[in-house]
Amino acid sequence: MMQPRKTRQNLTNYDVVELLRSEIEESERKMTSKLYFAHAINVVLIAVFITFYISTASQTIRDYAAEAMQKSFEAERAVHIIDEAAGTNFLEKAKHSEK
């Protein structure tokens, strides 16, 4: 690593180039750290978005499952009502035949 030279009153071209080089290196370090920070924020935001999307999708799936269960219970109740109205007792016979 180069040691910065002391600034003299009569600057030479070499002194100016050296000062500019040190300023450019410092600005590159700052930009690099800002880029790393921006990339880290992007990764965090993508993770949050994926988590939010999955939690929202799982809620929708739960709603579909609950609706399907409700319809199956209604269908089973309808079958019981029809079975009792017809007097066939088909469901009771099916239960006894399984045992």
C-alpha positions in Angstrom: 0.0 0.0 0.0 1.3 3.4 -0.9 1.9 6.0 1.8 0.4 9.3 0.8 3.0 12.0 0.2 3.0 15.2 2.0 1.4 18.0 -0.1 3.9 20.6 -1.2 3.2 24.1 -2.3 4.7 23.5 -5.7 2.6 20.5 -7.0 4.0 18.4 -9.7 1.9 16.3 -12.1 2.9 13.2 -10.2 1.5 14.7 -7.0 -1.8 15.5 -8.7 -2.1 12.0 -10.2 -1.3 10.5 -6.8 -4.0 12.6 -5.1 -6.5 11.7 -7.8 -5.7 8.1 -7.5 -6.2 8.1 -3.8 -9.6 9.9 -4.2 -10.7 7.4 -6.8 -9.7 4.4 -4.6 -11.6 5.9 -1.7 -14.7 6.6 -3.8 -14.5 3.0 -5.2 -14.4 1.7 -1.6 -17.5 3.7 -0.7 -19.3 2.6 -3.8 -18.4 -1.0 -3.2 -19.8 -0.9 0.4 -23.0 0.8 -0.9 -23.4 -1.9 -3.5 -22.9 -4.6 -1.0 -25.5 -3.0 1.2 -27.9 -2.6 -1.7 -27.5 -6.3 -2.6 -28.1 -7.3 1.0 -31.3 -5.3 1.1 -32.4 -6.9 -2.2 -31.8 -10.4 -0.8 -33.8 -9.5 2.3 -36.6 -8.0 0.3 -36.8 -11.0 -2.0 -37.0 -13.3 1.1 -39.7 -11.2 2.6 -41.7 -11.3 -0.7 -41.4 -15.0 -1.0 -42.5 -15.5 2.7 -45.4 -13.2 2.1 -46.4 -15.0 -1.1 -46.2 -18.4 0.5 -48.2 -17.3 3.6 -50.9 -15.8 1.3 -51.0 -18.8 -0.9 -51.3 -21.2 2.1 -54.2 -19.1 3.4 -56.0 -19.5 0.0 -55.3 -23.2 0.0 -56.8 -23.5 3.6 -59.9 -21.6 2.3 -60.3 -24.0 -0.6 -59.9 -27.0 1.8 -62.4 -25.6 4.2 -64.9 -25.0 1.4 -64.4 -28.6 0.1 -64.9 -30.1 3.5 -68.1 -28.0 3.9 -69.4 -29.2 0.6 -68.6 -32.8 1.4 -70.5 -32.5 4.8 -73.5 -31.0 3.0 -73.4 -33.8 0.4 -73.2 -36.4 3.1 -76.2 -34.8 4.9 -78.1 -34.8 1.6 -77.4 -38.5 1.2 -78.7 -39.2 4.7 -81.9 -37.2 4.0 -82.5 -38.9 0.7 -81.7 -42.3 2.3 -84.2 -41.7 5.1 -86.8 -40.3 2.8 -86.6 -43.3 0.5 -86.7 -45.7 3.4 -83.9 -47.8 1.9 -81.5 -47.4 4.9 -78.7 -48.0 2.4 -76.2 -46.2 4.6 -77.1 -48.4 7.7 -76.7 -51.5 5.6 -73.3 -50.3 4.3 -72.1 -49.7 7.9 -73.2 -53.1 9.0 -71.7 -54.9 6.0 -68.3 -53.3 6.7 -68.1 -54.7 10.3 
